[in-house]
Amino acid sequence: MSKRAPGRSETIETEVQGGQSGASGASGRLLVCRCEEVSLGQLEQACHMGAETVRQLKMATRVTMGACQGRVCRQLVETWFYNQYPAARREAELLSQRPPVRPVTFGQLAEGGSL
């Protein structure tokens, strides 16, 4: 397991907030969505291929569709997209977070019985 470099999150946020791009450089390899391993370069590529809304970006790259269901990266992706494309139409419903169908405790899982 690799250790996270100090200040890495600040670097990502600075690049996303500042709207810096450059898929060919180091910023293109920055992981925006760790669950689905989607990089900033992949987001840029999807936009160049025709993604015009955040939802289309999600469908093209699977960003926010991982185990956390966007709880970690959703705001980062939306911020980056609207900084890159300020004229893009804002969707009435932004990307959603999906909780489990029914909350399950660790105790219930450990028992192994019916939920």
N, C-alpha and C positions, 0 to 999 in steps of 0.2 A: 504494500500500500504506500503510495507516495505521500510525502508531506507537502502541505500547502505552503507556498512561499509567502513570507510576511509581506503584507501590503497588496496582495494579489487582488482582493475584492475591491480595494480602492482603485486599482489600475483598471479593472473591468468597468467599474461605475464611471470613472473619468472618461473612458473611451466611449461608453454608451451615451452618457449625458452630453458629451462634447460633440457627438455625431461623427467622430473620426471613423473613416473607413479604410479599407486596404486589405482585401481578402488575400492578396499575395504576400503580405507581411505577417508579422507576429499576431496582429489583431485578428486576422482571419482564422487563426487557430484557437482563439479564446473560446472556451466552452461556455455557452450561455445557459444551456439546459443540460445539466449533468446526468439526469435520469435517462435521457434519450441520446446523449452525447452529440448535441447539435451545436455547431460552432457559429461564431459571428460571420465567418465566411460563407457558411451554408445559408444563413439568413439573407445575406447580401445577394447571393446567387439566386435564391428563390424570388427575391424582389426584381432582379434583372430579367427573370424568366416570366414575369407577369403577375406576381402576387400583388394585389392592389389594396388588400385589407389585412388586418392582423389575423383574422380567421383563415383567409387564404394562405397566409404564411404558415399558420399552424397545420393546415392540411398538407401543404407541400413538404414540410420538414419534420413533422411530428413534435415540434417544440411544444412544451407544456402538456404533453400526453403521457408522460412517464409515471413512475410510482408516486410522485408527490402531487400529480395532477395540477401542476402549475403553481403550487404554493410558494415555490422557491424562485422560479424564473418568470412568471407571468408579468409582473410589473416591470421587470427589466426589459423584456421583449417589447411590451407596449411602449415604454419610454423610448427605446431605441428606434422603433418603427416610426413613431410620430415625430421624432427629432430628424430622422432621415427624410421623411416625406410629410412635411407640415401641411401640404395641401390635400393629403389623403383624407377621404371621408371618414369621419368617426362613426363607428358602429354603435347602434343603439344599445346593443348588448356586447360588452367587451368580453374577452376570454373568461370562461367560467372556471371555478374550482369545483370539483366534484367530491363530496365527502363519501365515505362508505355508505352502502344502502342502510345498514344498521350498525351502530357502534358496537364493537365487540371488545371485551376486556381480555387481558392476557390470561386471567384466571380461567375464563371460558375456553380459550384456546388450549391451555395446559390440560384441562380436564378431558378434552377430546370428545365430549359428548355432542349431542345435537345442539345447535345454536338456536 
